[in-house]
Amino acid sequence: MSRSLVERRLIEVSARLKAAREELSVLDEQMAVLADAADDARIRALVSETPLADRESREAQKHADAMARSRAAVQASINELLSAQDRLLDQLTPQ
C-alpha cells in the first residue's frame, strides 16, 4: 500500500476515532442519568410496593440496560479503530 494511501486512511480512522470518543462521552453522561433514574425507581418500588411502581422500576432498568449495551458497542468500535490505527502506523514506519 502506498504511503499516501496509508496516511489518508490514518486520517480517516483518526476522525472516526474522535467522533466515537465524543459519542462515548455523551453516552456516559446519559448512562449516569438513566442509572440514577433506575435506582430511584427501584427504591420507590421497594417502598411503595405497588404494581405501578414495580413496572416503572422495570422500565427504567430496561432503559439503563439498553444504554449500557449502546455504550459497550461504541467502546468496541473504539477498540477496533485503535487496532486499525496501530496497524496503519506500523505500515508507515520503515522496517
For each residue, the residues with C-beta under 8 A, 3 or more apart:
1: 5 6 91
2: 5 6
3: 6 7 92
4: 7 8
5: 1 2 8 9
6: 1 2 3 9 10 88 91 92
7: 3 4 10 11 92
8: 4 5 11 12
9: 5 6 12 13 88
10: 6 7 13 14 85 88 89 92
11: 7 8 14 15
12: 8 9 15 16
13: 9 10 16 17 81 84 85 88
14: 10 11 17 18 85
15: 11 12 18 19
16: 12 13 19 20 81
17: 13 14 20 21 78 81 82 85
18: 14 15 21 22
19: 15 16 22 23
20: 16 17 23 24 74 77 78 81
21: 17 18 24 25 78
22: 18 19 25 26
23: 19 20 26 27 74
24: 20 21 27 28 71 74 75 78
25: 21 22 28 29
26: 22 23 29 30
27: 23 24 30 31 67 70 71 74
28: 24 25 31 32 71
29: 25 26 32 33
30: 26 27 33 34 67
31: 27 28 34 35 64 67 68 71
32: 28 29 35 36
33: 29 30 36 37
34: 30 31 37 38 60 63 64 67
35: 31 32 38 39 64
36: 32 33 39 40
37: 33 34 40 41 60 63 64
38: 34 35 41 42 57 60 61 63 64
39: 35 36 42 43
40: 36 37 43 44 60
41: 37 38 44 45 53 56 57 59 60 61
42: 38 39 45 46 57 60 61
43: 39 40 46 47
44: 40 41 47 48 53 56 57
45: 41 42 48 49 50 53 54 56 57
46: 42 43 49
47: 43 44 53
48: 44 45 53
49: 45 46 53 54
50: 45 53 54
51: 54 55
52: 55 56
53: 41 44 45 47 48 49 50 56 57
54: 45 49 50 51 57 58
55: 51 52 58 59
56: 41 44 45 52 53 59 60
57: 38 41 42 44 45 53 54 60 61
58: 54 55 61 62
59: 41 55 56 62 63
60: 34 37 38 40 41 42 56 57 63 64
61: 38 41 42 57 58 64 65
62: 58 59 65 66
63: 34 37 38 59 60 66 67
64: 31 34 35 37 38 60 61 67 68
65: 61 62 68 69
66: 62 63 69 70
67: 27 30 31 34 63 64 70 71
68: 31 64 65 71 72
69: 65 66 72 73
70: 27 66 67 73 74
71: 24 27 28 31 67 68 74 75
72: 68 69 75 76
73: 69 70 76 77
74: 20 23 24 27 70 71 77 78
75: 24 71 72 78 79
76: 72 73 79 80
77: 20 73 74 80 81
78: 17 20 21 24 74 75 81 82
79: 75 76 82 83
80: 76 77 83 84
81: 13 16 17 20 77 78 84 85
82: 17 78 79 85 86
83: 79 80 86 87
84: 13 80 81 87 88
85: 10 13 14 17 81 82 88 89
86: 82 83 89 90
87: 83 84 90 91
88: 6 9 10 13 84 85 91 92
89: 10 85 86 92 93
90: 86 87 93
91: 1 6 87 88
92: 3 6 7 10 88 89
93: 89 90
94:
95:
